[in-house]
Amino acid sequence: MALYMTTHRCAVCGSKEIDVIKSQTQQPLYHCRTCGVSMEQPMETAERNRIDSALFTGNYSEKEAADWNRRYQNLGIQNRCFISGALNR
């Protein structure tokens, strides 16, 4: 038996603090509590899965981290060189 959980991320800032507002007549609306933007679609599934996997495993390049931090301010990806340097003190 598999456990399936869907997590939405904001397409603007990358935050996971998303409220889904459902309506009887329209598509659901996604509202980000962090940046205040309401959108019809959250972050694309493939992008969200890649980011979540990278954050969980630590398997991402410095270039990817810089790109994600530039596009999504609230992901909180830190430079691994900084982290490893701090741990080696």
C-alpha positions, 0 to 999 in steps of 0.5 A, spaced: 500 500 500 502 506 497 501 513 501 500 518 496 500 526 498 499 532 494 503 538 496 502 544 492 507 550 491 506 557 489 508 558 482 510 565 484 515 564 490 515 557 491 512 557 498 508 551 500 503 555 504 497 554 499 490 554 500 485 551 495 479 555 495 474 550 491 468 553 488 461 549 485 461 553 479 469 554 477 476 551 477 479 551 484 483 557 486 490 557 489 492 562 494 499 563 497 499 565 504 506 567 503 506 572 497 498 573 497 498 571 490 491 568 487 492 563 481 489 558 477 494 553 477 500 552 482 507 550 480 508 545 475 508 538 477 515 536 474 518 542 477 515 541 484 517 534 484 524 536 482 525 541 487 522 537 493 526 531 491 533 535 490 531 538 497 530 532 500 536 528 498 541 534 497 542 532 490 542 538 486 548 543 483 550 550 485 547 552 478 540 549 480 540 552 487 542 559 484 536 558 478 531 556 483 533 561 488 532 567 483 525 564 481 522 562 487 524 567 493 521 562 499 524 556 497 530 557 502 535 553 498 542 554 501 549 554 498 552 547 500 559 550 500 556 555 505 553 549 509 559 544 509 564 550 510 560 551 517 560 544 519 567 543 518 569 549 523 
